[in-house]
Every structure is written in C-alpha cells, then in structure tokens.
Amino acid sequence: MSDTQKITTFLWFDGKAEEAANHYTSIFKNSKILSVSRYGEAGPGPKGTAMTVLFQLEGQQFIALNGGPQFKFTEAISLLVNCETQREVDELWSKLSAGGAEGPCGWLKDKFGLSWQIVPSALFRMLQDRDPEKAKRVMEAMLQMKKIDIPGLERAYSTQHGVPRSSKERATGKP
C-alpha cells in the first residue's frame, strides 16, 4: 500500500510559501518540512526561491506554492484544528493569530491570510447533546466568543434556566 496521501490541500502564497510552511511546522507537534522544490532558470519565480514546499502538520500533508499575487485566501476555506484542552486552544490561538486577525466563534486569520478554526472537541460533543436546550445554551455562549473558552461552554451546558447545576444534579439529573 502506498504512503501517498490521496487528497492533499494545496495552498497558494505570494512569495511566502517557505516562510509559511516553516511557521506552521514550528507551531504544530509532529510536523515537518518534507521537501522544497526551487525555481530554476526557466522561472517563473526568481532562480533559487521556493516554488513548492511539501510539509506535514500532525500527519496531514500540505503543499505550499509561491504562485504570485493573483489569488488570495478567503474564509470560504479554513483549516479546523480539534483541541482537547483549553491550554491547547490558548496556545494555538496565540501563535496562529499573531500578526493576523481574530474572528468570531473560534475563527482567525493568520499573518498569511489563511483562515483557521481553533475548536475544542468538547464544543462538538455539547452541541450534539440530546437535550436541545443544552445545545442551544452552548451555541448561544459560543456565538459571544472569539477564542473558544471551554469553561464558558461548560457553564452554559450545565446551567438550567439561568442557574448553574451542582455536580450531583449533573450526574443524577435530580436536585
């Protein structure tokens, strides 16, 4: 069986492909630059500059291309990062939003203009709860956030009629 990834995300940069790949691989664990192809005499980029950079983030391969100024990133596509802890959310949010822009509901744009969603896995679990009121409260709380705050989501999840429930009530469903 081949180790080649069947579908690879291809990212178009204006002269900053190698810088972006180095930036991303410095942020995520289990990440590395796999190869760099450089422009030669024929161009179209300056000889010796990166044409494509194949890199890996958490086992997922990406290709960054120095394609020029013709195309820009939009929020129509984003990279979603599932986080297990608030510390992970905070760290990734800080590093990826530096030089970029914070958006609502866990979205940000990095300094290269690429959109990311930094989302705790707990959010998806809470939003899929069988109790539609719990899911509604979590959604309402999330819509007020930029960076997702797990304790804030948990408070919304465990509150009943505006009153936080005790751990006993949460465990048994009874006061």
C-alpha positions, 0 to 999 in steps of 0.5 A: 500500500502506498504512503501517498496521501490521496487528497492533499490541500494545496495552498497558494502564497505570494512569495511566502510559501517557505516562510509559511510552511516553516511557521506552521511546522514550528507551531504544530507537534509532529510536523515537518518540512518534507521537501522544497522544490526551487525555481530554476532558470526557466522561472517563473519565480526568481532562480533559487526561491521556493516554488513548492514546499511539501510539509506535514502538520500532525500527519496531514500533508500540505503543499505550499506554492509561491504562485504570485499575487493573483489569488488570495485566501478567503474564509470560504476555506479554513483549516479546523484544528480539534483541541482537547484542552483549553491550554491547547486552544490558548496556545494555538490561538496565540501563535496562529493569530499573531500578526493576523486577525481574530474572528468570531466563534473560534475563527482567525486569520493568520499573518498569511491570510489563511483562515483557521478554526481553533475548536475544542472537541468538547464544543462538538460533543455539547452541541450534539447533546440530546437535550436541545436546550443544552445545545442551544445554551452552548451555541448561544455562549459560543456565538459571544466568543472569539477564542473558544473558552471551554469553561464558558461552554461548560457553564452554559451546558450545565446551567438550567434556566439561568442557574448553574447545576451542582455536580450531583444534579449533573450526574443524577439529573435530580436536585 
